[in-house]
């Protein structure tokens, strides 16, 4: 856990938390358990079939609203959609 509670990371985690369970329910549960133990929130976990995620310390999210936006981009650029997080 970050000493000051200000940790975030984003990227292709190769785990889908919603939709098709990829790579497996066990991997999903292990990562969720890790996040819970480290006081982290997977703010993108409800995007179906997405392996791209944004994870933040719950401390950073306290009292804030989160809006997730998914935007398609051209396949020549990436085989994933663009994921944006608006935190107010």
N, C-alpha and C positions, 0 to 999 in steps of 0.2 A: 504494500500500500504506500502511496506517496506520502511522505512525512507531513506535508502541509495540506493534503487532500485535494490537490490540484493536478490531476492527471487526466490526459485524454490521448486517445490514439484512434486512427482511422486507417482502413485499408481493406484489402481482399483477404478475409479470414478463412476462406474456403469452407464456411459453415453457413447453412441456410437455417434460420430459426423459425421461419413461417413458410408454409407450403410444403413442398417435398423435403423430407428430413434428410439433409445432406451434410456430411457424409453418413451420419447415423444419429439416432436418438441419444446414444451413449455419449457421443462427442458433444452434441448440443448440451446435454445435461452437465457434462464435465466443465464446459466453458461457462455455463450459467452459474454453476457452483463456485468456480474461480472468481467470477465477477462479484458474486454475493459476498464472498469472503474478503474481497479487496474493496468493498463498498463502491463498486462500479455499476453503471447503468448502460445497457446496450440500447441506445436510443433508436436504432434502426431495425430492431428485431422483428417488427411487424411487417416489413416489406417482404412480400411473398417471393420465394425462390431467389433471393439476393444473397450473394456471398460477400458483398461490400457492406462494411459496417462502421459505425462511429460509436466509440465507447468513451464515456466520461465518468469522472468521479461524481458521486451523488452530491457531494459538497458543492461542486460547480453548478449543479442544476437546482439547488435548493431555492425555492421561491420563484423559479423562472418557468416560463412556458416554452415548449419545444414544438416547432413545426418542421416536418420532414417533407422534402420535395424530391421527387424522382423525375429526372428528365432523360428522355432517350437521346443518344448521340449516335453519329454515324458509325457503322460497323468497321469502317476503315480506320477509325480512331481507337475504338475499344469494343470488345464484345460484351461490355457491361453498360448499364445506364449510369448517368451522373447522379450522385446522391448528395443533396444539400441539406444542411441543418440550420434553421433559423432559431436562435435562442434569445429570448427577450426576458 
